[in-house]
Amino acid sequence: MKKFITLSLFVALTMTTYSQTKNFLDIPYLETSARVDTLVTPDKIFLNITIQEKDSKGRKSVEEQENKMANSFRALGIDLEKQLVIKDLSSNFKKYFLRQKEVLKSKQYSLLVHSGKKAAEALMALEKLGIANTYLEKTEYSKMEELELELKSKAVAKAKKKAEALTAPLGQKVGAAIHIMDTSTPYYPRYNQPRMEMKAMTMDAGEAQPLDIDFEKIKVETSVNIKFELSK
């Protein structure tokens, strides 16, 4: 008896699924896809900074260089609590690496700035302090989620316009969307170094000015695939 009930339930579910599939296939529909993209300037620029201390004549400690760096950054209007973090927590303690007859202590930081100009100012400040071990770590766009949603809406609208353009000569109308698939590729922060164009600005009193750095724009794109019901 149990086997019979189970078999009946399986047959009923199968027929229901087949019926739904058949009904879907019986509905006149048009399938279209659309892709929308844009370019944005990154507003979160991360610089990786390493301060090193060498055991030699005229030695400068990591702490001394760190304090000078902090003062220079404050003078540039950088909020140290929000924009400067230590990358290697173990570097808070004395950490030594043997290099032949030298002993080296180092400390690594990540600095967040919000424009190419501010990044250039920070690099120049570090250069004046003799801190040259600095490189671009990654770039991001702070309003990426909102931008992606906006592009998705535009892609859906574009898909509908395409459907209307295709059906207008046939005298048919585009109805409700019966299936929507988001085929976009998720955006991930760019960790590889973006291409930069560095242009020296006008010299003032023999002293170099901050470089005008143009960071490569981030390309953001989204795509959708939609099935629209058709009616006469």
Disulfide bonds with the S-S distance in Angstrom:
none
